[in-house]
Amino acid sequence: MKTSLCDLLSIKYPIISGGMIWCSGWELASAVSNEGGLGLIGAGSMSPDILREHIKKTKIATQSSNEKNVFGVNLPLMNKDIENNIQVVIEEKVPVVFTSAGNPSIYTPKLKDAGIKVVHVISNEKFAIKAQEACVDAIVAEGFEAGGHNGKEETTTLVLVKQIVDKVDIPVIAAGGIASGEQIAATFCLGAKGVQIGTLFAISKESSAHINFKKAVLASKEGYTKLFFRKLSPTRLLNVVAKDISQTFFSQVEEAENRGATKEELLNLIGVGRSKKGIFEGDLQNGELEIGQAASMLNEIQSVKQIFVELKAGFDRAIQKIS
Ligand SMILES: Cc1cc2nc3c(=O)[nH]c(=O)nc-3n(C[C@H](O)[C@H](O)[C@H](O)COP(=O)(O)O)c2cc1C
């Protein structure tokens, strides 16, 4: 499974756990890095102090007397604490930063001057070219299937990865809908040099998401996720179908969008702290539950170690089938 991305990021397997608010704390990030992938701390919901704490814990958990595994931090660029969080990753000498949701030209030079490898997440061709012009080291091409925030073009991973690989000269990391080794192999056939996986790791044992959230994801079936908020920032949400839960946030958003609610109405409906309520506190009725289409492929809560065993075996099976 080794690719040029492994050399670039000093990792054994080109498998990255996406930075995910309320899921990717130090436990998930260090578990993924210790399996030979790249674990990312999701700083989207973290203040500078909390981020520093998670970095310090990840450093301890990924170091032993004879080994030091690389980890990274995801910094959504629209975050209100972005200036201070950039300072924290520089001071703590974090080796890799994945930026998302914003303009990569603003902070990439500063991060690179500090010796940090920078990877930027994009969802269309225009942003991929801008990221390359900003001199990032690699790009994550994240398709429509993905959990969390999504591109306005709604381009699927299969289309997006091929399109971006043909347009840029830097390594492309595929993301969106990948939850098996066979799917990793498929993206490599398109020219991707690595994968960023969210949904599968979001319900792992080491994810800091609430158990109610993980169980709701496991109970979901094909078609249970839907892209909302196209007028704001398109976001894929999970529908919870359970006898004892009605009038969920999902159903309220669906009703509002069906009647053509304005941006202001939608912003009022979202309010503040919705994703924390849903993902971290496990409030399935009032919380915002972000997850990708791959949710319907998942059958159990696994440890990161088990996930790696299965991803590697699936990848080998796929390569055999192709050859
Ligand atoms: C619960 C959840 C939270 C996420 N939060 C973030 C985030 O804070 N920053 C970010 O860049 N991407 C975020 N993402 C996207 C992931 O990093 C990753 O790119 C995406 O989940 C990949 O698609 P997949 O879910 O189909 O594997 C999130 C995804 C999920 C499922």
The ligand as an SDF file (V2000), in Angstrom:
LIG
                    3D

 31 33  0  0  0  0  0  0  0  0999 V2000
  -18.5840   13.9550   12.3470 C   0  0  0  0  0  0  0  0  0  0  0  0
  -17.7010   14.5860   11.3230 C   0  0  0  0  0  0  0  0  0  0  0  0
  -17.0690   15.7920   11.6060 C   0  0  0  0  0  0  0  0  0  0  0  0
  -16.2150   16.3690   10.6640 C   0  0  0  0  0  0  0  0  0  0  0  0
  -15.5540   17.5190   10.9970 N   0  0  0  0  0  0  0  0  0  0  0  0
  -14.6330   18.0310   10.1440 C   0  0  0  0  0  0  0  0  0  0  0  0
  -13.8280   19.1540   10.5330 C   0  0  0  0  0  0  0  0  0  0  0  0
  -13.9380   19.6740   11.6340 O   0  0  0  0  0  0  0  0  0  0  0  0
  -12.9060   19.6210    9.6380 N   0  0  0  0  0  0  0  0  0  0  0  0
  -12.7340   19.0350    8.3920 C   0  0  0  0  0  0  0  0  0  0  0  0
  -11.8800   19.4860    7.6190 O   0  0  0  0  0  0  0  0  0  0  0  0
  -13.4960   17.9800    8.0120 N   0  0  0  0  0  0  0  0  0  0  0  0
  -14.4020   17.4560    8.8610 C   0  0  0  0  0  0  0  0  0  0  0  0
  -15.1080   16.3370    8.5050 N   0  0  0  0  0  0  0  0  0  0  0  0
  -14.7750   15.6700    7.2160 C   0  0  0  0  0  0  0  0  0  0  0  0
  -13.7010   14.5820    7.4310 C   0  0  0  0  0  0  0  0  0  0  0  0
  -12.4740   15.1330    7.8620 O   0  0  0  0  0  0  0  0  0  0  0  0
  -13.4310   13.7480    6.1710 C   0  0  0  0  0  0  0  0  0  0  0  0
  -12.8650   14.4990    5.1470 O   0  0  0  0  0  0  0  0  0  0  0  0
  -14.7150   13.1220    5.6340 C   0  0  0  0  0  0  0  0  0  0  0  0
  -15.4630   12.6010    6.7030 O   0  0  0  0  0  0  0  0  0  0  0  0
  -14.3740   12.0170    4.6390 C   0  0  0  0  0  0  0  0  0  0  0  0
  -15.5190   11.4080    4.1420 O   0  0  0  0  0  0  0  0  0  0  0  0
  -16.2110   10.1190    4.8280 P   0  0  0  0  0  0  0  0  0  0  0  0
  -16.9450   10.6190    6.0040 O   0  0  0  0  0  0  0  0  0  0  0  0
  -17.1110    9.6260    3.7680 O   0  0  0  0  0  0  0  0  0  0  0  0
  -15.1190    9.1590    5.1820 O   0  0  0  0  0  0  0  0  0  0  0  0
  -15.9890   15.7430    9.4160 C   0  0  0  0  0  0  0  0  0  0  0  0
  -16.6500   14.5380    9.1320 C   0  0  0  0  0  0  0  0  0  0  0  0
  -17.4840   13.9480   10.0690 C   0  0  0  0  0  0  0  0  0  0  0  0
  -18.1290   12.6290    9.7440 C   0  0  0  0  0  0  0  0  0  0  0  0
  1  2  1  0
  2  3  1  0
  2 30  2  0
  3  4  2  0
  4  5  1  0
  4 28  1  0
  5  6  2  0
  6  7  1  0
  6 13  1  0
  7  8  2  0
  7  9  1  0
  9 10  1  0
 10 11  2  0
 10 12  1  0
 12 13  2  0
 13 14  1  0
 14 15  1  0
 14 28  1  0
 15 16  1  0
 16 17  1  0
 16 18  1  0
 18 19  1  0
 18 20  1  0
 20 21  1  0
 20 22  1  0
 22 23  1  0
 23 24  1  0
 24 25  2  0
 24 26  1  0
 24 27  1  0
 28 29  2  0
 29 30  1  0
 30 31  1  0
M  END
$$$$
